[in-house]
Amino acid sequence: MKHLLNLLAAIALLVWGTQLVRTGILRVYGAQLRQVLARSVSSRLRAMFSGMGTTALVQSSTATALILSSFVGQGLVPLPAALAVMLGADIGTGLMAVFFSFDLSWLSPLCIFVGVVLFISRQANTLGQIGRILIGLGLMLLALAMVAETAAVLTRSAEVRALLASLGSDLLLEITVGAALAVLSYSSLALVLLTATLATTQAIPLDVALGLVLGANLGSGLLALITTAGAAPEVRQVPVGNFLFKALGVAMAAPLTALWLQHAPHWLGTPANAVVLFHLTFNVLLGLLFIGLTPTVAQWVVRWLPLEDSPAGRTRPQHLDPSALATPSLAISCAAREALHQADVVETMLQGMLTVLRTNDVKLAEALRQMDGTVDQVYSAIKVYLTKISREALGEEESRRWTDIISFTINMEQVADIVERVLQDIEDKKIHRGRELSEAGMAEIADLHARLVANLRLGMSVFLSGSRRDAQKLLEQKVLFSDLERTYAANHLGRLSEHTLPSIETSSLHIDLLSELKRINSHICSIAYPILDAAGELADHRLDSVPPEMH
């Protein structure tokens, strides 16, 4: 019983080490890997090589599949190119299996020692995450050594040998067991390494090991399907296409395992080499065989998973991919894109507001007011989505971005509320009473409105790029806007003193419009605060906005 527990502990340690390496690399290099994947799709061959390199780093084709699924769902990467990347991703796991099959046990203590020192001393920065990666590598190497040692002891038991012999009678059973174990361990790489180690110690026959490897490949595709099961159809297309490749590959490779068993051991030496090179060869041949068929398979997948028809004015969030939550840096990007979608809806409301003021279009006013519900819904969805992201898994910059997104969406939601209130005032105080603003008054409102739309677009740019120069420009516009609002308010009072009839009839609406537009501008300019605060420049700007007599 003790040796069995030791084996289970070693397997758990192997899976945990793989997880540490994957999460550590995604935290440090997640943004760069996403950029590489997004840009390396100009040709199918280049896409395959980018998938190979990415997965060799993160040691998980499932993680690569989730990133690509999000990109396809957002329209950043075409589906055929994404499927080509996944073919390369599977080759990447094969290469890593070959790397870890070498005797690197001497490296384990060094990786763990250096990793712990870095992680404890610099936990909050990049060095700390590199330490996390080294700890994971060290644990993986230590676990493989423990598996070899414990399995050698267990195989001396007659009961264990009888149990393992029962697996060798059915290839379909071996594939099924391998697929189930890959799903449970969340890592086909860990299972392949475990299988190679068990084959080396003769804990399992080589034919059983090959069946488990085929099952591990099938299980990795099944794992991505399960992870994205609740996502939109366009997000599920990559896992479905990749699973189809794997299922066809396993079906073709299963009858050929006898040939590998007959010839490979004579050429490759140890059973471990035969197992990991079988895994690599399977995925290389799979990539070469299917790389030319990615457009055809993409057409099949799109036919099976057509995009949902969306009515005009759809309120469903477009970019909040649940599968991206497993990769916090990617989830932050999804939330930022959805925040920009929210801002687009706000801009539509803001632009329509002036049209209603000029044309008295009651139907347009009603449609714009209903869009406030869209903004509220998107805001709630973003807020819930962000709460599902583990804050502990975020680096310092990503944590700041998390806060920036919340602040941005709150400001957009408040702007939409103000626009809805203004539209109601226009109906009550102007349209229903049959009144019109003076020509001069309308020109002033139109001028402020144009500046407001320009500031909103600048604010969206600031939110997207984090440019300090644009943030400073946005706060300068806040001061200018306030000066204009005071000037136009004084002009309106002048027209009242001149007994201008339209100004008298719409005075309440005009003053309210000036005040509400200024309030909207304040919310928009608030987007600049986090950027300047992080740069240590916010205090100076606030001081500059104080009148000289109060300094």
VEXSEBA-598134 format. One record per residue (C-alpha): residue number from 1; residue in three letters; x, y, z. Coordinates in Angstrom, 1 decimal. Each point is the difference from the previous one (the first is absolute). Layout:
   pos   code     east    north       up
   NUM    ALA        X        Y        Z
...
***
This chain:
   pos   code     east    north       up
     1    MET      0.0      0.0      0.0
     2    LYS      2.8      2.4      0.8
     3    HIS      1.6     -0.5     -3.4
     4    LEU     -3.3      0.6     -1.7
     5    LEU     -0.5      3.2      1.9
     6    ASN      3.5      1.1     -1.0
     7    LEU     -0.8     -0.6     -3.6
     8    LEU     -3.2      1.9      0.2
     9    ALA      1.8      2.9      1.7
    10    ALA      2.7      0.0     -2.7
    11    ILE     -2.6      0.1     -2.7
    12    ALA     -1.8      2.9      1.7
    13    LEU      3.4      1.8      0.4
    14    LEU      0.6     -0.5     -3.8
    15    VAL     -3.3      1.5     -0.9
    16    TRP      0.5      2.9      2.5
    17    GLY      3.4      0.7     -1.4
    18    THR     -1.4      0.2     -3.5
    19    GLN     -2.7      2.4      1.3
    20    LEU      2.6      2.2      1.6
    21    VAL      2.1      0.3     -3.1
    22    ARG     -3.0      0.7     -2.2
    23    THR     -1.5      2.7      2.2
    24    GLY      3.4      1.6      0.7
    25    ILE      0.8      0.3     -3.7
    26    LEU     -3.4      1.4     -0.8
    27    ARG      0.3      2.6      2.7
    28    VAL      3.5      1.2     -1.2
    29    TYR     -0.3     -0.5     -3.7
    30    GLY     -3.8     -0.2     -0.6
    31    ALA     -0.3      3.3     -1.8
    32    GLN      3.0     -0.8     -2.3
    33    LEU     -1.3     -3.5     -0.8
    34    ARG     -3.4      1.4     -0.9
    35    GLN      1.6      2.5     -2.3
    36    VAL      2.1     -2.7     -1.7
    37    LEU     -3.0     -2.2     -0.5
    38    ALA     -2.1      2.9     -1.4
    39    ARG      2.7      1.1     -2.4
    40    SER      1.4     -3.4     -1.2
    41    VAL     -3.0     -1.0     -2.0
    42    SER      1.0      1.3     -3.4
    43    SER      0.6     -3.5     -1.3
    44    ARG     -1.0     -3.4      1.3
    45    LEU      3.6     -1.2      0.4
    46    ARG      1.0      3.1      1.9
    47    ALA     -3.1     -0.4      2.2
    48    MET      0.9     -3.6      0.7
    49    PHE      3.6      1.0      1.1
    50    SER     -1.4      2.7      2.3
    51    GLY     -2.3     -2.5      1.7
    52    MET      3.0     -2.4      0.4
    53    GLY      2.1      2.7      1.7
    54    THR     -2.8      1.3      2.2
    55    THR     -1.0     -3.4      1.3
    56    ALA      3.6     -1.0      0.6
    57    LEU      0.2      3.0      2.4
    58    VAL     -3.4     -0.4      1.8
    59    GLN      0.1     -3.8     -0.2
    60    SER     -3.7     -0.2     -0.6
    61    SER     -1.7     -0.3     -3.4
    62    THR     -3.3      0.5      2.0
    63    ALA      1.2      3.5      1.1
    64    THR      0.9      0.8     -3.6
    65    ALA     -3.4     -1.2     -1.2
    66    LEU     -1.8      2.3      2.6
    67    ILE      2.0      3.0     -1.1
    68    LEU     -0.7     -0.7     -3.7
    69    SER     -3.7     -0.6      0.7
    70    SER     -0.2      3.4      1.5
    71    PHE      1.7      1.6     -3.0
    72    VAL     -2.3     -1.7     -2.5
    73    GLY     -3.0      1.0      2.1
    74    GLN      1.2      3.6     -0.2
    75    GLY      0.7     -0.2     -3.7
    76    LEU      3.7      0.6      0.4
    77    VAL      1.2     -3.3     -1.5
    78    PRO     -1.7     -1.9     -2.9
    79    LEU     -1.1     -3.5      0.9
    80    PRO      2.2     -1.9     -2.6
    81    ALA      3.1      1.8      1.4
    82    ALA     -1.0     -0.9      3.6
    83    LEU     -0.4     -3.6     -0.9
    84    ALA      3.5      0.1     -1.6
    85    VAL      1.4      1.5      3.2
    86    MET     -1.6     -2.9      2.0
    87    LEU      1.7     -2.6     -2.2
    88    GLY      3.3      1.7      0.9
    89    ALA     -1.0      0.1      3.6
    90    ASP     -0.4     -3.7      0.2
    91    ILE      3.5     -0.4     -1.5
    92    GLY      1.3      2.4      2.7
    93    THR     -1.3     -2.4      2.8
    94    GLY      1.8     -2.8     -1.8
    95    LEU      3.3      1.9      0.0
    96    MET     -0.3      0.7      3.7
    97    ALA     -0.8     -3.6      0.8
    98    VAL      3.3     -1.0     -1.7
    99    PHE      1.9      2.7      1.9
   100    PHE     -1.3     -1.2      3.4
   101    SER      0.7     -3.6     -0.9
   102    PHE      3.7      0.6      0.5
   103    ASP      1.5     -0.6      3.5
   104    LEU     -0.1      3.5      1.4
   105    SER     -0.5     -1.0      3.6
   106    TRP      3.3      1.8      0.9
   107    LEU     -1.6      3.2     -1.1
   108    SER     -3.0     -0.3      2.3
   109    PRO      1.6      1.2      3.3
   110    LEU      1.6      3.0     -1.7
   111    CYS     -3.3      1.1     -1.7
   112    ILE     -1.9     -0.3      3.3
   113    PHE      2.6      1.8      2.1
   114    VAL      0.4      2.9     -2.4
   115    GLY     -3.7      0.2     -0.7
   116    VAL     -1.0      0.2      3.6
   117    VAL      2.6      2.7      0.7
   118    LEU     -1.2      2.1     -2.9
   119    PHE     -3.7     -0.6      0.7
   120    ILE      0.2      0.9      3.7
   121    SER      2.3      3.1     -0.4
   122    ARG     -1.6      1.4     -3.2
   123    GLN     -3.5     -1.4      0.1
   124    ALA     -1.7      3.2     -1.3
   125    ASN      2.1      0.4     -3.2
   126    THR      1.2     -1.9     -3.0
   127    LEU      2.9     -1.7      1.8
   128    GLY     -2.5     -1.5      2.4
   129    GLN     -2.0     -1.5     -2.8
   130    ILE      3.2     -1.4     -1.6
   131    GLY      0.7     -1.6      3.4
   132    ARG     -3.5     -1.5     -0.2
   133    ILE      0.9     -1.5     -3.4
   134    LEU      3.3     -1.5      1.4
   135    ILE     -1.9     -1.5      3.0
   136    GLY     -2.4     -1.6     -2.4
   137    LEU      2.8     -1.4     -2.2
   138    GLY      1.8     -1.3      3.1
   139    LEU     -3.1     -1.7      1.3
   140    MET     -0.7     -1.7     -3.3
   141    LEU      3.5     -1.4     -0.1
   142    LEU     -0.2     -1.1      3.6
   143    ALA     -3.4     -1.6     -0.6
   144    LEU      1.3     -2.0     -3.0
   145    ALA      2.8     -1.4      2.1
   146    MET     -2.5     -0.9      2.8
   147    VAL     -2.3     -1.7     -2.5
   148    ALA      2.9     -2.1     -1.3
   149    GLU      1.2     -1.0      3.4
   150    THR     -3.5     -0.8      1.4
   151    ALA     -1.2     -1.8     -3.2
   152    ALA      3.0     -2.3      0.1
   153    VAL     -1.0     -1.1      3.5
   154    LEU     -3.7     -0.4     -0.8
   155    THR      0.7     -2.2     -3.0
   156    ARG      1.5     -2.7      2.2
   157    SER     -3.5     -0.6      1.3
   158    ALA     -1.8     -2.9     -1.7
   159    GLU     -3.4      1.7      0.6
   160    VAL      1.2      3.2     -1.8
   161    ARG      1.4     -2.0     -2.9
   162    ALA     -3.3     -1.8     -0.4
   163    LEU     -1.9      3.3      0.0
   164    LEU      2.2      1.6     -2.6
   165    ALA     -0.1     -3.1     -2.2
   166    SER     -3.8      0.4     -0.2
   167    LEU      0.5      3.3     -1.8
   168    GLY      2.2     -1.6     -2.7
   169    SER     -2.9     -2.0     -1.5
   170    ASP     -2.0      2.9     -1.4
   171    LEU      1.4      3.0     -2.0
   172    LEU     -3.3      1.8      0.1
   173    LEU      0.0     -0.3      3.8
   174    GLU      3.5      1.4      0.2
   175    ILE     -1.0      3.0     -2.2
   176    THR     -3.1      0.7      2.1
   177    VAL      2.0     -0.2      3.3
   178    GLY      2.7      2.3     -1.4
   179    ALA     -2.6      2.6     -1.2
   180    ALA     -1.7     -0.1      3.4
   181    LEU      3.3      0.5      1.9
   182    ALA      1.0      2.9     -2.3
   183    VAL     -3.3      1.7      0.8
   184    LEU      0.3     -0.6      3.7
   185    SER      3.6      1.2      0.2
   186    TYR     -0.6      3.0     -2.3
   187    SER      3.3     -0.9     -1.7
   188    SER      0.7     -2.5     -2.8
   189    LEU      3.7      0.8      0.4
   190    ALA      0.0     -1.2      3.6
   191    LEU     -1.7     -3.2     -1.0
   192    VAL      2.4     -0.7     -2.9
   193    LEU      3.0      0.5      2.3
   194    LEU     -1.6     -2.2      2.7
   195    THR     -0.7     -2.7     -2.6
   196    ALA      3.6      0.2     -1.3
   197    THR      1.3     -0.4      3.5
   198    LEU     -2.2     -2.9      0.8
   199    ALA      1.0     -1.7     -3.2
   200    THR      3.7      0.4      0.8
   201    THR     -0.5     -1.7      3.4
   202    GLN     -2.1     -2.7     -1.7
   203    ALA     -2.9      0.9      2.1
   204    ILE     -2.1     -0.1     -3.2
   205    PRO      0.7     -1.8     -3.3
   206    LEU      1.1      2.2     -2.9
   207    ASP     -3.2     -0.8     -2.0
   208    VAL     -2.1      1.3      2.9
   209    ALA      2.1      3.1      0.2
   210    LEU     -0.6      0.8     -3.7
   211    GLY     -3.8     -0.4      0.5
   212    LEU      0.2      2.4      3.0
   213    VAL      1.9      2.5     -2.1
   214    LEU     -2.6     -0.1     -2.7
   215    GLY     -2.7      0.5      2.7
   216    ALA      2.0      2.9      1.4
   217    ASN     -0.1      1.8     -3.4
   218    LEU     -3.7     -0.6     -0.3
   219    GLY     -0.5      1.1      3.6
   220    SER      1.8      3.4     -0.6
   221    GLY     -2.4      0.7     -2.8
   222    LEU     -3.0     -1.1      2.1
   223    LEU      1.2      2.3      2.9
   224    ALA     -0.1      3.1     -2.2
   225    LEU     -3.6     -1.0     -1.1
   226    ILE     -1.1     -0.3      3.6
   227    THR      1.6      3.2      1.0
   228    THR     -1.8      2.0     -2.7
   229    ALA     -3.3     -1.9      0.1
   230    GLY     -1.9      3.1      1.3
   231    ALA      1.6      2.5     -2.3
   232    ALA     -1.4      1.6     -3.2
   233    PRO      0.1     -2.1     -3.2
   234    GLU      2.9      2.0     -1.5
   235    VAL      2.1     -0.7      3.1
   236    ARG     -0.7     -3.8     -0.1
   237    GLN      1.0     -0.3     -3.7
   238    VAL      3.8     -0.4      0.7
   239    PRO     -0.4     -2.8      2.6
   240    VAL     -2.5     -1.9     -2.2
   241    GLY      2.3      0.2     -3.0
   242    ASN      3.0     -1.0      2.0
   243    PHE     -1.8     -2.9      1.6
   244    LEU     -1.1     -1.2     -3.5
   245    PHE      3.7     -0.1     -1.0
   246    LYS      0.9     -2.0      3.1
   247    ALA     -2.9     -2.4     -0.4
   248    LEU      0.9     -0.7     -3.6
   249    GLY      3.7     -0.3      0.9
   250    VAL     -0.6     -2.5      2.8
   251    ALA     -2.4     -2.0     -2.3
   252    MET      2.8     -0.3     -2.6
   253    ALA      2.9     -0.5      2.4
   254    ALA     -1.6     -2.7      2.2
   255    PRO      0.3     -2.8     -2.6
   256    LEU      3.6      1.0     -0.7
   257    THR      1.3     -0.3      3.6
   258    ALA      0.9     -3.6     -0.7
   259    LEU      2.5      1.2     -2.6
   260    TRP      1.5      2.4      2.5
   261    LEU      0.3     -2.8      2.6
   262    GLN      1.7     -2.2     -2.6
   263    HIS      2.7      2.4     -1.2
   264    ALA      0.4      3.0      2.3
   265    PRO      1.5     -1.7      3.1
   266    HIS      2.9     -1.3     -2.1
   267    TRP      0.8      3.5     -1.3
   268    LEU     -0.9      2.1      3.1
   269    GLY      1.4     -2.0      2.9
   270    THR     -1.8      0.6      3.2
   271    PRO     -3.8     -0.2      0.4
   272    ALA     -0.1      3.6      1.1
   273    ASN      1.5      1.1     -3.4
   274    ALA     -2.5     -2.2     -1.8
   275    VAL     -2.9      1.6      1.9
   276    VAL      0.9      3.7     -0.3
   277    LEU      1.2     -0.3     -3.6
   278    PHE     -3.3     -1.8     -0.9
   279    HIS     -1.8      3.0      1.5
   280    LEU      2.1      2.4     -2.0
   281    THR     -0.2     -2.0     -3.2
   282    PHE     -3.8     -0.2      0.3
   283    ASN     -0.4      3.7      0.3
   284    VAL      2.6      0.9     -2.7
   285    LEU     -1.8     -2.4     -2.5
   286    LEU     -3.3      1.4      1.1
   287    GLY      1.2      3.6     -0.8
   288    LEU      1.4     -1.0     -3.3
   289    LEU     -3.1     -1.9     -1.0
   290    PHE     -2.6      2.6      1.0
   291    ILE      1.8      3.3     -0.6
   292    GLY     -1.4      0.2     -3.5
   293    LEU     -3.5     -0.9      1.2
   294    THR     -0.5      2.8      2.5
   295    PRO     -2.2      2.1     -2.3
   296    THR     -2.2     -3.1     -0.7
   297    VAL     -0.3     -0.9      3.7
   298    ALA     -0.7      3.6      0.8
   299    GLN     -3.0      0.0     -2.4
   300    TRP     -1.3     -3.2      1.6
   301    VAL      0.3      1.5      3.5
   302    VAL     -1.7      3.3     -1.1
   303    ARG     -2.8     -2.1     -1.5
   304    TRP     -0.4     -2.0      3.3
   305    LEU      0.3      3.1      2.2
   306    PRO     -1.5      2.9     -1.9
   307    LEU      0.1      3.4      1.6
   308    GLU     -3.1      1.0      1.9
   309    ASP     -2.3      2.5     -1.8
   310    SER     -0.1      3.2      2.0
   311    PRO     -2.7      2.5     -0.2
   312    ALA      0.8      3.7     -0.5
   313    GLY      1.0      1.6      3.3
   314    ARG      1.3     -3.2      1.5
   315    THR      0.7      0.4      3.6
   316    ARG      2.0     -3.2      0.6
   317    PRO      3.6      0.7      0.9
   318    GLN      2.2     -0.7     -3.0
   319    HIS      3.5     -0.6      1.4
   320    LEU     -0.4     -1.5      3.5
   321    ASP      1.3     -3.5     -0.8
   322    PRO     -0.4     -2.4      3.0
   323    SER      2.8     -2.3     -1.3
   324    ALA      2.5      2.9      0.3
   325    LEU     -0.5      0.2      3.8
   326    ALA      2.6     -2.9      0.3
   327    THR      2.5      2.5     -1.4
   328    PRO     -0.3      3.2      2.1
   329    SER      2.0      2.2     -2.3
   330    LEU     -2.2     -1.0     -2.9
   331    ALA     -3.2      0.5      2.0
   332    ILE      1.1      3.5      0.8
   333    SER      0.3      0.7     -3.7
   334    CYS     -3.4     -1.4     -0.6
   335    ALA     -1.5      2.3      2.7
   336    ALA      1.8      3.0     -1.5
   337    ARG     -1.5     -0.7     -3.5
   338    GLU     -3.4     -0.3      1.5
   339    ALA      0.5      3.3      1.8
   340    LEU      0.7      1.6     -3.4
   341    HIS     -3.2     -1.6     -1.3
   342    GLN     -1.9      1.6      2.9
   343    ALA      1.6      3.4     -0.9
   344    ASP     -1.1     -0.5     -3.6
   345    VAL     -3.6     -0.2      1.1
   346    VAL      0.5      3.1      2.2
   347    GLU      1.4      1.9     -3.0
   348    THR     -3.1     -1.0     -2.1
   349    MET     -2.3      1.3      2.7
   350    LEU      2.1      3.2      0.3
   351    GLN     -0.1      0.7     -3.7
   352    GLY     -3.7     -0.7     -0.3
   353    MET     -0.8      2.4      2.8
   354    LEU      0.9      3.1     -2.2
   355    THR     -2.1     -1.5     -2.8
   356    VAL     -3.0     -0.2      2.3
   357    LEU      0.6      3.6      1.2
   358    ARG      0.0      1.2     -3.6
   359    THR     -2.7     -2.1     -1.6
   360    ASN     -2.4     -0.7      2.9
   361    ASP      0.1     -3.7     -1.0
   362    VAL     -2.0     -1.7      2.8
   363    LYS      0.6     -3.6     -1.3
   364    LEU      3.7      0.6     -0.2
   365    ALA      0.0      1.3      3.6
   366    GLU     -1.9     -3.1      1.2
   367    ALA      2.5     -2.3     -1.8
   368    LEU      3.0      1.9      1.5
   369    ARG     -1.5     -0.2      3.5
   370    GLN     -0.4     -3.8     -0.4
   371    MET      3.7     -0.2     -0.8
   372    ASP      0.7      1.0      3.6
   373    GLY     -1.2     -3.4      1.0
   374    THR      2.6     -1.5     -2.4
   375    VAL      2.8      2.0      1.7
   376    ASP     -1.2     -1.1      3.4
   377    GLN     -0.1     -3.6     -1.1
   378    VAL      3.5      0.1     -1.5
   379    TYR      1.3      1.7      3.2
   380    SER     -1.5     -2.6      2.2
   381    ALA      1.4     -2.8     -2.2
   382    ILE      3.5      1.5      0.1
   383    LYS     -0.1      0.5      3.7
   384    VAL     -1.0     -3.7      0.6
   385    TYR      2.6     -1.2     -2.5
   386    LEU      2.8      1.9      1.7
   387    THR     -1.0     -1.4      3.4
   388    LYS      0.6     -3.5     -1.4
   389    ILE      3.6      0.9     -0.8
   390    SER      2.4     -1.1      2.8
   391    ARG      1.6      3.2      1.2
   392    GLU      2.9     -2.0      1.4
   393    ALA      0.8     -1.3     -3.5
   394    LEU      0.4      3.6     -1.3
   395    GLY      3.3      1.9     -0.1
   396    GLU      0.3      3.5      1.2
   397    GLU     -0.8      1.6     -3.4
   398    GLU     -2.9     -2.3     -0.7
   399    SER     -1.4      0.8      3.4
   400    ARG      0.1      3.6     -0.9
   401    ARG     -1.7     -0.7     -3.3
   402    TRP     -2.7     -1.9      1.9
   403    THR     -0.7      3.1      2.0
   404    ASP      0.1      2.3     -3.0
   405    ILE     -2.6     -2.1     -1.8
   406    ILE     -2.3      0.2      3.0
   407    SER      0.4      3.8      0.2
   408    PHE     -0.5      0.4     -3.8
   409    THR     -3.2     -2.1      0.0
   410    ILE     -1.4      1.9      3.0
   411    ASN      0.6      3.3     -1.8
   412    MET     -1.6     -1.2     -3.2
   413    GLU     -3.0     -1.3      1.9
   414    GLN     -0.5      3.4      1.7
   415    VAL      0.4      1.8     -3.3
   416    ALA     -2.8     -2.2     -1.5
   417    ASP     -2.2      0.8      3.0
   418    ILE      0.5      3.8     -0.5
   419    VAL     -0.8     -0.3     -3.7
   420    GLU     -3.2     -1.9      0.7
   421    ARG     -1.0      2.8      2.5
   422    VAL      0.8      2.7     -2.6
   423    LEU     -2.1     -1.7     -2.7
   424    GLN     -2.9     -0.1      2.4
   425    ASP      0.4      3.7      0.8
   426    ILE      0.1      0.8     -3.8
   427    GLU     -3.3     -1.8     -0.4
   428    ASP     -1.6      1.6      3.0
   429    LYS      1.3      3.5     -0.3
   430    LYS      0.3      0.5     -3.8
   431    ILE     -1.7     -2.6     -2.2
   432    HIS     -3.3     -0.4      1.8
   433    ARG     -0.3      3.8      0.6
   434    GLY      0.9      0.9     -3.6
   435    ARG      2.9      2.2      0.8
   436    GLU      3.3      0.7     -1.7
   437    LEU      3.4      1.2      1.3
   438    SER      1.3      3.3     -1.4
   439    GLU      2.3     -0.3     -3.0
   440    ALA      2.9      1.3      2.1
   441    GLY     -0.8     -2.4      2.8
   442    MET     -0.2     -3.0     -2.3
   443    ALA      3.4      0.9     -1.5
   444    GLU      1.6      0.1      3.5
   445    ILE     -1.6     -3.3      1.0
   446    ALA      1.2     -1.5     -3.3
   447    ASP      3.5      1.3      0.6
   448    LEU      0.2     -1.6      3.5
   449    HIS     -1.5     -3.2     -1.3
   450    ALA      2.6     -0.3     -2.7
   451    ARG      2.8      0.5      2.5
   452    LEU     -1.7     -2.6      2.3
   453    VAL      0.0     -2.6     -2.8
   454    ALA      3.6      0.8     -0.8
   455    ASN      1.0     -0.3      3.7
   456    LEU     -1.8     -3.4      0.3
   457    ARG      2.0     -1.3     -3.0
   458    LEU      3.2      1.3      1.6
   459    GLY     -1.0     -1.6      3.3
   460    MET     -0.5     -3.3     -1.8
   461    SER      3.4      0.3     -1.5
   462    VAL      1.5      0.8      3.4
   463    PHE     -1.6     -3.1      1.5
   464    LEU      1.2     -2.2     -2.8
   465    SER      3.6      1.3     -0.4
   466    GLY      0.8      1.4      3.5
   467    SER      1.7      3.0     -1.6
   468    ARG      1.0      2.6      2.5
   469    ARG      0.2      2.7     -2.7
   470    ASP     -3.6     -0.7     -1.0
   471    ALA     -1.1     -0.1      3.7
   472    GLN      1.5      3.4      0.6
   473    LYS     -1.7      1.3     -3.1
   474    LEU     -3.3     -1.4      1.3
   475    LEU      0.3      1.9      3.3
   476    GLU      0.9      3.1     -1.9
   477    GLN     -3.3     -0.4     -1.9
   478    LYS     -1.8     -0.2      3.3
   479    VAL      1.2      3.5      1.0
   480    LEU     -0.8      1.4     -3.5
   481    PHE     -3.5     -1.6      0.1
   482    SER     -0.7      1.5      3.4
   483    ASP      1.0      3.5     -1.2
   484    LEU     -2.2     -0.3     -3.1
   485    GLU     -3.0     -1.2      2.2
   486    ARG      0.3      3.1      2.2
   487    THR      0.3      2.2     -3.1
   488    TYR     -3.0     -1.5     -1.7
   489    ALA     -2.0      0.3      3.2
   490    ALA      0.8      3.7      0.2
   491    ASN     -1.0      0.4     -3.6
   492    HIS     -3.3     -1.6      0.7
   493    LEU     -0.7      2.3      2.9
   494    GLY      0.9      2.9     -2.4
   495    ARG     -2.7     -1.2     -2.4
   496    LEU     -2.5     -0.2      2.8
   497    SER      0.7      3.6      0.9
   498    GLU     -0.6      0.9     -3.6
   499    HIS     -3.4     -1.7      0.3
   500    THR      0.7     -2.5     -2.8
   501    LEU     -3.2     -2.1      0.0
   502    PRO      1.5     -3.4     -1.0
   503    SER      2.6      0.4      2.8
   504    ILE     -2.7      0.9      2.5
   505    GLU     -2.2     -3.0     -0.9
   506    THR      2.9     -2.5      0.1
   507    SER      2.1      1.5      2.8
   508    SER     -0.5     -2.8      2.4
   509    LEU      0.9     -2.6     -2.6
   510    HIS      3.0      2.0     -1.3
   511    ILE      1.6      0.4      3.5
   512    ASP     -0.6     -3.6      0.8
   513    LEU      1.6     -1.1     -3.3
   514    LEU      3.1      2.1      0.7
   515    SER      0.3     -1.5      3.5
   516    GLU     -0.6     -3.6     -1.2
   517    LEU      2.5      0.3     -2.8
   518    LYS      2.6      1.2      2.4
   519    ARG     -0.8     -2.9      2.3
   520    ILE      0.4     -2.5     -2.9
   521    ASN      3.3      1.6     -0.9
   522    SER      1.2     -0.4      3.6
   523    HIS     -0.7     -3.7     -0.1
   524    ILE      1.8     -0.4     -3.3
   525    CYS      3.0      1.9      1.2
   526    SER      0.2     -2.2      3.1
   527    ILE      1.4     -2.7     -2.3
   528    ALA      3.3      1.9      0.0
   529    TYR      0.3     -0.1      3.8
   530    PRO      1.4     -3.6      0.5
   531    ILE      2.5      0.5     -2.8
   532    LEU      1.4      3.2      1.4
   533    ASP     -0.2     -1.3      3.6
   534    ALA      2.2     -3.0     -0.9
   535    ALA      2.5      2.4     -1.6
   536    GLY     -0.1      2.3      3.1
   537    GLU     -1.3      3.0     -2.0
   538    LEU     -3.6      0.2      1.2
   539    ALA      0.7      2.3      3.0
   540    ASP      1.5      2.6     -2.3
   541    HIS     -3.0      0.0     -2.3
   542    ARG     -2.4      0.4      2.9
   543    LEU      2.1      2.9      1.3
   544    ASP     -0.1      1.6     -3.4
   545    SER     -3.8     -0.2      0.0
   546    VAL     -0.3      2.1      3.2
   547    PRO     -0.6      3.7     -0.5
   548    PRO      3.1      2.1      0.7
   549    GLU     -1.5      1.9      2.9
   550    MET     -0.4     -3.3      1.9
   551    HIS      3.6     -1.2     -0.4
***
